[in-house]
């Protein structure tokens, strides 16, 4: 199977990609132009919509020519801990029979569907939230999800960090207009809250919750690892 690595970059150093030359690599650059590089496929995009906009742009642009396996990664992955494989080959090696892979799944439940996903209380985003660095929305998270997926359940398998791999046929189960529609929520600001919503919906979009059991297992694994860290 052929595989493509799709990178969403702002100002990250991409030298770590040099060892993956066996892959087809496509870089979408939203920051200053790369001055020195050994990559053939670099496309400059307006800095809007976070990585969610990048993934959707790629899908729409390449809908009929998508590779067998599409690996979507941010320009920097070594700060995402268990939410991203540090070896890109593992996305192919660990691809599920369903055609989707992330390094670790999470779980959305009744307390995770808050209108702003609790981002207004997260110290990492507090300053941006208060100073309109994050564009707010009249649609809360649950309403946004149901607008795209009317029958989405209350418990949903999710992945974080915007890093995952998915087979072509899972992408093409939705038509191109569906992806174009989602793009309309992401094109007016560099950091719209819908970009954060989408980060949590990719897994459901492609797997229709068929990974819900694994998500429970991964949540327990993550909690156990955090418990061990506290003990050290």
Beta strands, then each sheet from edge to edge (+ up, - down):
strand 1: 3-9
strand 2: 24-29
strand 3: 41-44
strand 4: 69-74
strand 5: 100-101
strand 6: 105-108
strand 7: 156-159
strand 8: 164-167
sheet 1: 3+ 2+ 1+ 4+ 8- 5+
sheet 2: 6+ 7-
end
